[in-house]
C-alpha cells in the first residue's frame, strides 16, 4: 500500500512540475515586470490598427470588380473584366486553400501529402450530386460537407496513429487512392482524365456564365474571409492552444494527462472540412473539376504556398497562395511571349518552363528568407522599429486583424 501511495504521489509531483514549467512567471517578476500596462496599451493599439487594416483590405478587394484598374504583366485585363476577375477569384481560393493547410503544418506541425484529397472530394462529390441526383445547390453542398467531414475523420483516425514521415506517407497513400479512383471513372461518375463538368441546371443563374464572373469573385472572397475567421477562432481556442503545445512538445502534453491524439484529430478534421469548402467553390468557379485537384502535386503546391508566405502565419499563407497562383498563371503566358522566344537557348529553355522559375524562387526563399514573406516583414519591422524607437510588428498587427 505504501509503495502504491508513493508512486501516486510521485506522479502528482511530476504533473505539478510540468504544469509549473508551462506557467508564466508571477506578476511583478522577470524581465517584463513593470511593463504590463504598456504592453496592454500596445496590444490594444495593434488590435485596433489590425482591425482597421483588415476591414479596409476586405472592402478594397470587394470593390475591385467595380474599378477600372489595369496592372500590366500581373492581370490580363482591367479588374472589372471577366478574365481578370477569374484570375483574382482563383488567387483568393488558393489563398484560402493554403490557409487550410496552414492549420496542419503551421498550428499542429503535421506534414501531410494528402490534403488535396479533401479539396478534390469537395469538388467531385458536389459535382456528382448535382449531375446524378438533381438536388439543389444548397442541399447538395450540405451533403458534400457531411461526406468530407466523415472522410476526414476516417482518414485522420488512421493516419494519426503514426507521426513524422510515416504520417506523411499514409496521407500520400490516401491521396493516391483518391486520384486513382477519380481517373478510373467508376460508372462514368468522375469523367476520368477529362474531368467532371458542372451541371448548371440546379445552380442559381447568378453563379453561371462569364457574365457573372463578378459574383463568383465575391463568392471566392467570402470563402476566404469565412475560412480566415474560422482558422483564427480555432487558433485562439483551447483546442488551438493545445494543438500548439502538441507541436512544441507532445510528451509534455501527454504527461499533463491531456490527449494529443484528439487535439490533432480535431485540427485535421477542421482543416479537411475547410479544404472541402474550397473545393466546392472551386467547382463553381471553374465550372468543373479535374483530376489534378486530387493529386499529390496539388498538395505539394499548397506546401510551397505556405512556406513561401511563412509557416505559422495566417496572412502569410494567404499571401503565399495568392502570389504562387499569380506566378503560376502569368509565367505560363510569359513563357510563350516573343521576348522569351528571342533569347539565346541557354536562357530561353529554362525561362520557358514556369515550374523551373517557381522552383528556383522556392529555393531562394528557403535559403535567403527564413520564415518566408512574413519573416522578412518581421525582420524589417524589427530593424527599422529599433532605429526609431518603435516596436510595433506589422506581422502581429495583421495576425490580430480578424
Protein Blocks (a to p, Z undefined) as FASTA:
>chain_A
ZZmmmmmmmmmmmmmmmmmmmpccdehiajkgoilmmmmmmmmmmmmmmmmmmmmmmmmm
mmmmmpccddehkagbdfkbmklmmmmmmmmmmmmmmmmmmmmmmmnopacfklmmmmmm
mmmmmmmmmmmnopafklmmmmmmmmmmmmmmmmmmmmmmpgcjllmmmmmmmmmmmmmm
mmnopghlnopmnopaddfklgcfklgcjklmmmmmmmmmmmmmmmmmmmmmmmmmmklm
mmmmmmmommlmmmnopafklmmmmmmmmmmmmmmmmmmmmmmmnopacfklmmmklmmm
mmmmmmmnoghiaklmmmmmmmmmmmmmmmmmmmmpmklmmpcfklmmmmmpmklmmmmm
mmmmmmmmghijmlmmmmmmmmmmmmnopabdfklmmmmmZZ
